[in-house]
Structure formats: structure tokens, C-alpha cells
Amino acid sequence: MKDRSPCTDVCQFDPVKKWCVGCGRTVDEIRAWRKLTPFRKTALANELRLRLRRLSKA
């Protein structure tokens, strides 16, 4: 996984799930991104794919 942020410059939050509809992260995850270990970034990136699928089905 690259060290780059998964941000897509959409920055709109789902009112129910509290996830960004562009990247799938929470506000806390966005703030913490730079401090996460490479392992945690990879794990989060995998989780984001699932979240974005859930948001698209809603």
C-alpha cells in the first residue's frame, strides 16, 4: 500500500454511518492517517473498500 491518503476530495459525510462518502473514513481516521503504521494503513484501506460498498448499496 502506498503511503498516500485515500482521500478523493469529496469530503461529504454519510449522516447515519459518519463515514466520508468519498473515501469511507471517519473524521478520527482522517485525522490519524499520517500517524498510522503501514500495517494499520493497509488494514484500514481494506476496511474502506467494504464501507464504500455498503454506502453505495444504501
PQR file with spaces between the fields and no chain letter, atoms N, CA, C, O and H, PARSE charges and radii, in Angstrom:
ATOM       1  N    MET     1       0.845   -1.189    0.000 -0.4000 1.5000
ATOM       2  CA   MET     1       0.000    0.000    0.000 -0.0000 2.0000
ATOM       3  C    MET     1       0.876    1.233    0.000  0.5500 1.7000
ATOM       4  O    MET     1       1.863    1.313    0.732 -0.5500 1.4000
ATOM       5  N    LYS     2       0.510    2.178   -0.816 -0.4000 1.5000
ATOM       6  CA   LYS     2       1.241    3.436   -0.842 -0.0000 2.0000
ATOM       7  C    LYS     2       0.924    4.229    0.414  0.5500 1.7000
ATOM       8  O    LYS     2      -0.102    4.013    1.060 -0.5500 1.4000
ATOM       9  H    LYS     2      -0.291    2.113   -1.411  0.4000 1.0000
ATOM      10  N    ASP     3       1.810    5.142    0.749 -0.4000 1.5000
ATOM      11  CA   ASP     3       1.634    5.957    1.941 -0.0000 2.0000
ATOM      12  C    ASP     3       0.650    7.099    1.712  0.5500 1.7000
ATOM      13  O    ASP     3       0.326    7.836    2.643 -0.5500 1.4000
ATOM      14  H    ASP     3       2.643    5.317    0.225  0.4000 1.0000
ATOM      15  N    ARG     4       0.180    7.246    0.495 -0.4000 1.5000
ATOM      16  CA   ARG     4      -0.744    8.341    0.194 -0.0000 2.0000
ATOM      17  C    ARG     4      -2.100    8.138    0.835  0.5500 1.7000
ATOM      18  O    ARG     4      -2.543    7.013    1.068 -0.5500 1.4000
ATOM      19  H    ARG     4       0.443    6.647   -0.261  0.4000 1.0000
ATOM      20  N    SER     5      -2.727    9.222    1.105 -0.4000 1.5000
ATOM      21  CA   SER     5      -4.065    9.213    1.701 -0.0000 2.0000
ATOM      22  C    SER     5      -5.087    8.675    0.701  0.5500 1.7000
ATOM      23  O    SER     5      -4.948    8.894   -0.503 -0.5500 1.4000
ATOM      24  H    SER     5      -2.367   10.136    0.916  0.4000 1.0000
ATOM      25  N    PRO     6      -6.107    7.978    1.184 -0.5600 1.5000
ATOM      26  CA   PRO     6      -7.169    7.506    0.297  0.2800 2.0000
ATOM      27  C    PRO     6      -8.188    8.592   -0.060  0.5500 1.7000
ATOM      28  O    PRO     6      -9.195    8.311   -0.710 -0.5500 1.4000
ATOM      29  N    CYS     7      -7.930    9.810    0.359 -0.4000 1.5000
ATOM      30  CA   CYS     7      -8.847   10.923    0.110 -0.0000 2.0000
ATOM      31  C    CYS     7      -9.111   11.091   -1.387  0.5500 1.7000
ATOM      32  O    CYS     7      -8.197   11.016   -2.208 -0.5500 1.4000
ATOM      33  H    CYS     7      -7.113   10.038    0.888  0.4000 1.0000
ATOM      34  N    THR     8     -10.392   11.321   -1.723 -0.4000 1.5000
ATOM      35  CA   THR     8     -10.789   11.541   -3.110 -0.0000 2.0000
ATOM      36  C    THR     8     -11.285   12.973   -3.337  0.5500 1.7000
ATOM      37  O    THR     8     -11.844   13.280   -4.390 -0.5500 1.4000
ATOM      38  H    THR     8     -11.134   11.382   -1.056  0.4000 1.0000
ATOM      39  N    ASP     9     -11.082   13.835   -2.357 -0.4000 1.5000
ATOM      40  CA   ASP     9     -11.505   15.238   -2.406 -0.0000 2.0000
ATOM      41  C    ASP     9     -13.021   15.412   -2.516  0.5500 1.7000
ATOM      42  O    ASP     9     -13.489   16.417   -3.052 -0.5500 1.4000
ATOM      43  H    ASP     9     -10.628   13.586   -1.502  0.4000 1.0000
ATOM      44  N    VAL    10     -13.787   14.446   -2.016 -0.4000 1.5000
ATOM      45  CA   VAL    10     -15.240   14.567   -1.990 -0.0000 2.0000
ATOM      46  C    VAL    10     -15.667   15.180   -0.656  0.5500 1.7000
ATOM      47  O    VAL    10     -16.428   16.148   -0.639 -0.5500 1.4000
ATOM      48  H    VAL    10     -13.406   13.630   -1.581  0.4000 1.0000
ATOM      49  N    CYS    11     -15.194   14.638    0.443 -0.4000 1.5000
ATOM      50  CA   CYS    11     -15.391   15.189    1.784 -0.0000 2.0000
ATOM      51  C    CYS    11     -16.852   15.514    2.131  0.5500 1.7000
ATOM      52  O    CYS    11     -17.171   16.621    2.567 -0.5500 1.4000
ATOM      53  H    CYS    11     -14.576   13.852    0.430  0.4000 1.0000
ATOM      54  N    GLN    12     -17.713   14.540    1.930 -0.4000 1.5000
ATOM      55  CA   GLN    12     -19.104   14.628    2.357 -0.0000 2.0000
ATOM      56  C    GLN    12     -19.353   13.411    3.244  0.5500 1.7000
ATOM      57  O    GLN    12     -18.941   12.301    2.906 -0.5500 1.4000
ATOM      58  H    GLN    12     -17.455   13.641    1.576  0.4000 1.0000
ATOM      59  N    PHE    13     -20.013   13.611    4.356 -0.4000 1.5000
ATOM      60  CA   PHE    13     -20.187   12.530    5.314 -0.0000 2.0000
ATOM      61  C    PHE    13     -21.608   11.993    5.319  0.5500 1.7000
ATOM      62  O    PHE    13     -22.579   12.749    5.305 -0.5500 1.4000
ATOM      63  H    PHE    13     -20.348   14.512    4.630  0.4000 1.0000
ATOM      64  N    ASP    14     -21.709   10.665    5.339 -0.4000 1.5000
ATOM      65  CA   ASP    14     -22.993    9.999    5.460 -0.0000 2.0000
ATOM      66  C    ASP    14     -23.535   10.338    6.847  0.5500 1.7000
ATOM      67  O    ASP    14     -22.836   10.142    7.841 -0.5500 1.4000
ATOM      68  H    ASP    14     -20.920   10.051    5.351  0.4000 1.0000
ATOM      69  N    PRO    15     -24.761   10.841    6.932 -0.5600 1.5000
ATOM      70  CA   PRO    15     -25.289   11.275    8.233  0.2800 2.0000
ATOM      71  C    PRO    15     -25.537   10.136    9.220  0.5500 1.7000
ATOM      72  O    PRO    15     -25.545   10.364   10.430 -0.5500 1.4000
ATOM      73  N    VAL    16     -25.734    8.940    8.735 -0.4000 1.5000
ATOM      74  CA   VAL    16     -26.012    7.801    9.612 -0.0000 2.0000
ATOM      75  C    VAL    16     -24.717    7.104   10.027  0.5500 1.7000
ATOM      76  O    VAL    16     -24.467    6.925   11.219 -0.5500 1.4000
ATOM      77  H    VAL    16     -25.727    8.755    7.753  0.4000 1.0000
ATOM      78  N    LYS    17     -23.902    6.714    9.066 -0.4000 1.5000
ATOM      79  CA   LYS    17     -22.685    5.944    9.341 -0.0000 2.0000
ATOM      80  C    LYS    17     -21.515    6.822    9.807  0.5500 1.7000
ATOM      81  O    LYS    17     -20.588    6.333   10.452 -0.5500 1.4000
ATOM      82  H    LYS    17     -24.106    6.859    8.098  0.4000 1.0000
ATOM      83  N    LYS    18     -21.563    8.103    9.481 -0.4000 1.5000
ATOM      84  CA   LYS    18     -20.498    9.052    9.827 -0.0000 2.0000
ATOM      85  C    LYS    18     -19.201    8.755    9.065  0.5500 1.7000
ATOM      86  O    LYS    18     -18.109    9.065    9.541 -0.5500 1.4000
ATOM      87  H    LYS    18     -22.316    8.500    8.957  0.4000 1.0000
ATOM      88  N    TRP    19     -19.332    8.156    7.883 -0.4000 1.5000
ATOM      89  CA   TRP    19     -18.191    7.877    7.015 -0.0000 2.0000
ATOM      90  C    TRP    19     -18.201    8.863    5.855  0.5500 1.7000
ATOM      91  O    TRP    19     -19.266    9.259    5.381 -0.5500 1.4000
ATOM      92  H    TRP    19     -20.220    7.904    7.496  0.4000 1.0000
ATOM      93  N    CYS    20     -17.026    9.254    5.404 -0.4000 1.5000
ATOM      94  CA   CYS    20     -16.919   10.103    4.220 -0.0000 2.0000
ATOM      95  C    CYS    20     -17.393    9.279    3.016  0.5500 1.7000
ATOM      96  O    CYS    20     -16.964    8.138    2.847 -0.5500 1.4000
ATOM      97  H    CYS    20     -16.161    8.932    5.790  0.4000 1.0000
ATOM      98  N    VAL    21     -18.265    9.839    2.186 -0.4000 1.5000
ATOM      99  CA   VAL    21     -18.757    9.100    1.027 -0.0000 2.0000
ATOM     100  C    VAL    21     -17.713    9.007   -0.078  0.5500 1.7000
ATOM     101  O    VAL    21     -17.873    8.227   -1.017 -0.5500 1.4000
ATOM     102  H    VAL    21     -18.613   10.766    2.323  0.4000 1.0000
ATOM     103  N    GLY    22     -16.653    9.788    0.023 -0.4000 1.5000
ATOM     104  CA   GLY    22     -15.576    9.720   -0.965 -0.0000 2.0000
ATOM     105  C    GLY    22     -14.541    8.658   -0.660  0.5500 1.7000
ATOM     106  O    GLY    22     -14.163    7.883   -1.538 -0.5500 1.4000
ATOM     107  H    GLY    22     -16.522   10.422    0.786  0.4000 1.0000
ATOM     108  N    CYS    23     -14.078    8.618    0.589 -0.4000 1.5000
ATOM     109  CA   CYS    23     -13.007    7.676    0.945 -0.0000 2.0000
ATOM     110  C    CYS    23     -13.428    6.619    1.951  0.5500 1.7000
ATOM     111  O    CYS    23     -12.747    5.603    2.091 -0.5500 1.4000
ATOM     112  H    CYS    23     -14.385    9.247    1.303  0.4000 1.0000
ATOM     113  N    GLY    24     -14.533    6.831    2.655 -0.4000 1.5000
ATOM     114  CA   GLY    24     -15.030    5.852    3.610 -0.0000 2.0000
ATOM     115  C    GLY    24     -14.504    5.996    5.034  0.5500 1.7000
ATOM     116  O    GLY    24     -14.884    5.227    5.916 -0.5500 1.4000
ATOM     117  H    GLY    24     -15.087    7.656    2.541  0.4000 1.0000
ATOM     118  N    ARG    25     -13.635    6.971    5.261 -0.4000 1.5000
ATOM     119  CA   ARG    25     -13.058    7.119    6.601 -0.0000 2.0000
ATOM     120  C    ARG    25     -13.930    7.979    7.504  0.5500 1.7000
ATOM     121  O    ARG    25     -14.733    8.789    7.043 -0.5500 1.4000
ATOM     122  H    ARG    25     -13.326    7.595    4.544  0.4000 1.0000
ATOM     123  N    THR    26     -13.745    7.776    8.808 -0.4000 1.5000
ATOM     124  CA   THR    26     -14.376    8.638    9.807 -0.0000 2.0000
ATOM     125  C    THR    26     -13.487    9.872    9.988  0.5500 1.7000
ATOM     126  O    THR    26     -12.351    9.900    9.514 -0.5500 1.4000
ATOM     127  H    THR    26     -13.092    7.118    9.183  0.4000 1.0000
ATOM     128  N    VAL    27     -14.002   10.871   10.665 -0.4000 1.5000
ATOM     129  CA   VAL    27     -13.205   12.074   10.937 -0.0000 2.0000
ATOM     130  C    VAL    27     -11.949   11.704   11.736  0.5500 1.7000
ATOM     131  O    VAL    27     -10.863   12.208   11.451 -0.5500 1.4000
ATOM     132  H    VAL    27     -14.925   10.848   11.050  0.4000 1.0000
ATOM     133  N    ASP    28     -12.096   10.831   12.731 -0.4000 1.5000
ATOM     134  CA   ASP    28     -10.939   10.425   13.539 -0.0000 2.0000
ATOM     135  C    ASP    28      -9.897    9.700   12.705  0.5500 1.7000
ATOM     136  O    ASP    28      -8.699    9.901   12.906 -0.5500 1.4000
ATOM     137  H    ASP    28     -12.978   10.422   12.964  0.4000 1.0000
ATOM     138  N    GLU    29     -10.330    8.862   11.775 -0.4000 1.5000
ATOM     139  CA   GLU    29      -9.380    8.146   10.907 -0.0000 2.0000
ATOM     140  C    GLU    29      -8.672    9.097    9.960  0.5500 1.7000
ATOM     141  O    GLU    29      -7.492    8.911    9.663 -0.5500 1.4000
ATOM     142  H    GLU    29     -11.303    8.699   11.612  0.4000 1.0000
ATOM     143  N    ILE    30      -9.373   10.105    9.488 -0.4000 1.5000
ATOM     144  CA   ILE    30      -8.756   11.113    8.622 -0.0000 2.0000
ATOM     145  C    ILE    30      -7.665   11.856    9.392  0.5500 1.7000
ATOM     146  O    ILE    30      -6.563   12.060    8.882 -0.5500 1.4000
ATOM     147  H    ILE    30     -10.331   10.255    9.730  0.4000 1.0000
ATOM     148  N    ARG    31      -7.980   12.252   10.607 -0.4000 1.5000
ATOM     149  CA   ARG    31      -7.004   12.977   11.436 -0.0000 2.0000
ATOM     150  C    ARG    31      -5.782   12.124   11.772  0.5500 1.7000
ATOM     151  O    ARG    31      -4.664   12.636   11.837 -0.5500 1.4000
ATOM     152  H    ARG    31      -8.875   12.087   11.021  0.4000 1.0000
ATOM     153  N    ALA    32      -5.995   10.832   11.983 -0.4000 1.5000
ATOM     154  CA   ALA    32      -4.918    9.939   12.426 -0.0000 2.0000
ATOM     155  C    ALA    32      -4.091    9.366   11.273  0.5500 1.7000
ATOM     156  O    ALA    32      -3.051    8.755   11.520 -0.5500 1.4000
ATOM     157  H    ALA    32      -6.903   10.417   11.930  0.4000 1.0000
ATOM     158  N    TRP    33      -4.515    9.544   10.040 -0.4000 1.5000
ATOM     159  CA   TRP    33      -3.897    8.860    8.905 -0.0000 2.0000
ATOM     160  C    TRP    33      -2.367    8.964    8.888  0.5500 1.7000
ATOM     161  O    TRP    33      -1.692    7.947    8.728 -0.5500 1.4000
ATOM     162  H    TRP    33      -5.359   10.040    9.839  0.4000 1.0000
ATOM     163  N    ARG    34      -1.827   10.124    9.043 -0.4000 1.5000
ATOM     164  CA   ARG    34      -0.365   10.306    8.957 -0.0000 2.0000
ATOM     165  C    ARG    34       0.405    9.571   10.040  0.5500 1.7000
ATOM     166  O    ARG    34       1.579    9.248    9.855 -0.5500 1.4000
ATOM     167  H    ARG    34      -2.375   10.950    9.173  0.4000 1.0000
ATOM     168  N    LYS    35      -0.243    9.302   11.169 -0.4000 1.5000
ATOM     169  CA   LYS    35       0.439    8.642   12.284 -0.0000 2.0000
ATOM     170  C    LYS    35       0.274    7.125   12.274  0.5500 1.7000
ATOM     171  O    LYS    35       0.915    6.433   13.066 -0.5500 1.4000
ATOM     172  H    LYS    35      -1.197    9.564   11.319  0.4000 1.0000
ATOM     173  N    LEU    36      -0.565    6.602   11.399 -0.4000 1.5000
ATOM     174  CA   LEU    36      -0.799    5.159   11.360 -0.0000 2.0000
ATOM     175  C    LEU    36       0.427    4.422   10.822  0.5500 1.7000
ATOM     176  O    LEU    36       1.170    4.941    9.990 -0.5500 1.4000
ATOM     177  H    LEU    36      -1.086    7.164   10.756  0.4000 1.0000
ATOM     178  N    THR    37       0.615    3.219   11.312 -0.4000 1.5000
ATOM     179  CA   THR    37       1.697    2.381   10.794 -0.0000 2.0000
ATOM     180  C    THR    37       1.297    1.872    9.401  0.5500 1.7000
ATOM     181  O    THR    37       0.116    1.863    9.055 -0.5500 1.4000
ATOM     182  H    THR    37       0.011    2.797   11.989  0.4000 1.0000
ATOM     183  N    PRO    38       2.285    1.451    8.611 -0.5600 1.5000
ATOM     184  CA   PRO    38       1.946    0.892    7.294  0.2800 2.0000
ATOM     185  C    PRO    38       0.971   -0.291    7.398  0.5500 1.7000
ATOM     186  O    PRO    38       0.079   -0.434    6.562 -0.5500 1.4000
ATOM     187  N    PHE    39       1.141   -1.129    8.413 -0.4000 1.5000
ATOM     188  CA   PHE    39       0.230   -2.258    8.604 -0.0000 2.0000
ATOM     189  C    PHE    39      -1.189   -1.763    8.832  0.5500 1.7000
ATOM     190  O    PHE    39      -2.133   -2.275    8.230 -0.5500 1.4000
ATOM     191  H    PHE    39       1.866   -1.013    9.092  0.4000 1.0000
ATOM     192  N    ARG    40      -1.341   -0.777    9.691 -0.4000 1.5000
ATOM     193  CA   ARG    40      -2.678   -0.242   10.008 -0.0000 2.0000
ATOM     194  C    ARG    40      -3.290    0.459    8.799  0.5500 1.7000
ATOM     195  O    ARG    40      -4.496    0.364    8.577 -0.5500 1.4000
ATOM     196  H    ARG    40      -0.574   -0.361   10.180  0.4000 1.0000
ATOM     197  N    LYS    41      -2.467    1.167    8.012 -0.4000 1.5000
ATOM     198  CA   LYS    41      -2.982    1.817    6.809 -0.0000 2.0000
ATOM     199  C    LYS    41      -3.525    0.782    5.821  0.5500 1.7000
ATOM     200  O    LYS    41      -4.572    0.991    5.207 -0.5500 1.4000
ATOM     201  H    LYS    41      -1.486    1.245    8.193  0.4000 1.0000
ATOM     202  N    THR    42      -2.811   -0.326    5.674 -0.4000 1.5000
ATOM     203  CA   THR    42      -3.256   -1.387    4.776 -0.0000 2.0000
ATOM     204  C    THR    42      -4.557   -2.007    5.284  0.5500 1.7000
ATOM     205  O    THR    42      -5.483   -2.244    4.508 -0.5500 1.4000
ATOM     206  H    THR    42      -1.961   -0.496    6.173  0.4000 1.0000
ATOM     207  N    ALA    43      -4.619   -2.266    6.580 -0.4000 1.5000
ATOM     208  CA   ALA    43      -5.831   -2.841    7.165 -0.0000 2.0000
ATOM     209  C    ALA    43      -7.014   -1.888    6.992  0.5500 1.7000
ATOM     210  O    ALA    43      -8.118   -2.319    6.660 -0.5500 1.4000
ATOM     211  H    ALA    43      -3.867   -2.074    7.210  0.4000 1.0000
ATOM     212  N    LEU    44      -6.785   -0.611    7.214 -0.4000 1.5000
ATOM     213  CA   LEU    44      -7.847    0.377    7.064 -0.0000 2.0000
ATOM     214  C    LEU    44      -8.277    0.479    5.598  0.5500 1.7000
ATOM     215  O    LEU    44      -9.470    0.579    5.314 -0.5500 1.4000
ATOM     216  H    LEU    44      -5.888   -0.261    7.484  0.4000 1.0000
ATOM     217  N    ALA    45      -7.339    0.456    4.682 -0.4000 1.5000
ATOM     218  CA   ALA    45      -7.676    0.527    3.257 -0.0000 2.0000
ATOM     219  C    ALA    45      -8.578   -0.634    2.860  0.5500 1.7000
ATOM     220  O    ALA    45      -9.509   -0.451    2.075 -0.5500 1.4000
ATOM     221  H    ALA    45      -6.369    0.375    4.912  0.4000 1.0000
ATOM     222  N    ASN    46      -8.318   -1.817    3.385 -0.4000 1.5000
ATOM     223  CA   ASN    46      -9.181   -2.969    3.114 -0.0000 2.0000
ATOM     224  C    ASN    46     -10.577   -2.753    3.679  0.5500 1.7000
ATOM     225  O    ASN    46     -11.570   -3.081    3.031 -0.5500 1.4000
ATOM     226  H    ASN    46      -7.562   -1.966    4.023  0.4000 1.0000
ATOM     227  N    GLU    47     -10.653   -2.208    4.875 -0.4000 1.5000
ATOM     228  CA   GLU    47     -11.943   -1.913    5.503 -0.0000 2.0000
ATOM     229  C    GLU    47     -12.702   -0.841    4.712  0.5500 1.7000
ATOM     230  O    GLU    47     -13.925   -0.909    4.589 -0.5500 1.4000
ATOM     231  H    GLU    47      -9.846   -1.942    5.402  0.4000 1.0000
ATOM     232  N    LEU    48     -11.982    0.141    4.182 -0.4000 1.5000
ATOM     233  CA   LEU    48     -12.631    1.227    3.440 -0.0000 2.0000
ATOM     234  C    LEU    48     -13.351    0.707    2.211  0.5500 1.7000
ATOM     235  O    LEU    48     -14.434    1.190    1.881 -0.5500 1.4000
ATOM     236  H    LEU    48     -10.989    0.197    4.283  0.4000 1.0000
ATOM     237  N    ARG    49     -12.775   -0.264    1.530 -0.4000 1.5000
ATOM     238  CA   ARG    49     -13.436   -0.840    0.359 -0.0000 2.0000
ATOM     239  C    ARG    49     -14.804   -1.412    0.747  0.5500 1.7000
ATOM     240  O    ARG    49     -15.793   -1.227    0.038 -0.5500 1.4000
ATOM     241  H    ARG    49     -11.895   -0.656    1.798  0.4000 1.0000
ATOM     242  N    LEU    50     -14.836   -2.105    1.876 -0.4000 1.5000
ATOM     243  CA   LEU    50     -16.102   -2.677    2.344 -0.0000 2.0000
ATOM     244  C    LEU    50     -17.105   -1.583    2.713  0.5500 1.7000
ATOM     245  O    LEU    50     -18.287   -1.676    2.384 -0.5500 1.4000
ATOM     246  H    LEU    50     -14.033   -2.255    2.452  0.4000 1.0000
ATOM     247  N    ARG    51     -16.625   -0.563    3.390 -0.4000 1.5000
ATOM     248  CA   ARG    51     -17.507    0.543    3.793 -0.0000 2.0000
ATOM     249  C    ARG    51     -18.111    1.229    2.577  0.5500 1.7000
ATOM     250  O    ARG    51     -19.310    1.508    2.547 -0.5500 1.4000
ATOM     251  H    ARG    51     -15.664   -0.488    3.657  0.4000 1.0000
ATOM     252  N    LEU    52     -17.281    1.500    1.578 -0.4000 1.5000
ATOM     253  CA   LEU    52     -17.774    2.204    0.394 -0.0000 2.0000
ATOM     254  C    LEU    52     -18.809    1.358   -0.349  0.5500 1.7000
ATOM     255  O    LEU    52     -19.757    1.899   -0.918 -0.5500 1.4000
ATOM     256  H    LEU    52     -16.307    1.273    1.603  0.4000 1.0000
ATOM     257  N    ARG    53     -18.636    0.046   -0.347 -0.4000 1.5000
ATOM     258  CA   ARG    53     -19.652   -0.830   -0.944 -0.0000 2.0000
ATOM     259  C    ARG    53     -20.966   -0.720   -0.172  0.5500 1.7000
ATOM     260  O    ARG    53     -22.043   -0.658   -0.765 -0.5500 1.4000
ATOM     261  H    ARG    53     -17.866   -0.394    0.115  0.4000 1.0000
ATOM     262  N    ARG    54     -20.865   -0.697    1.152 -0.4000 1.5000
ATOM     263  CA   ARG    54     -22.081   -0.578    1.967 -0.0000 2.0000
ATOM     264  C    ARG    54     -22.784    0.759    1.705  0.5500 1.7000
ATOM     265  O    ARG    54     -24.010    0.815    1.611 -0.5500 1.4000
ATOM     266  H    ARG    54     -19.990   -0.747    1.634  0.4000 1.0000
ATOM     267  N    LEU    55     -22.005    1.818    1.589 -0.4000 1.5000
ATOM     268  CA   LEU    55     -22.608    3.128    1.327 -0.0000 2.0000
ATOM     269  C    LEU    55     -23.261    3.170   -0.047  0.5500 1.7000
ATOM     270  O    LEU    55     -24.321    3.775   -0.209 -0.5500 1.4000
ATOM     271  H    LEU    55     -21.009    1.772    1.665  0.4000 1.0000
ATOM     272  N    SER    56     -22.650    2.542   -1.025 -0.4000 1.5000
ATOM     273  CA   SER    56     -23.219    2.582   -2.382 -0.0000 2.0000
ATOM     274  C    SER    56     -24.508    1.775   -2.482  0.5500 1.7000
ATOM     275  O    SER    56     -25.359    2.061   -3.324 -0.5500 1.4000
ATOM     276  H    SER    56     -21.789    2.051   -0.893  0.4000 1.0000
ATOM     277  N    LYS    57     -24.654    0.753   -1.615 -0.4000 1.5000
ATOM     278  CA   LYS    57     -25.875   -0.055   -1.620 -0.0000 2.0000
ATOM     279  C    LYS    57     -27.007    0.612   -0.858  0.5500 1.7000
ATOM     280  O    LYS    57     -28.174    0.277   -1.059 -0.5500 1.4000
ATOM     281  H    LYS    57     -23.962    0.520   -0.931  0.4000 1.0000
ATOM     282  N    ALA    58     -26.673    1.550    0.011 -0.4000 1.5000
ATOM     283  CA   ALA    58     -27.694    2.201    0.855 -0.0000 2.0000
ATOM     284  C    ALA    58     -28.517    3.198    0.073  0.5500 1.7000
ATOM     285  O    ALA    58     -29.415    3.829    0.631 -0.5500 1.4000
ATOM     286  H    ALA    58     -25.724    1.822    0.175  0.4000 1.0000
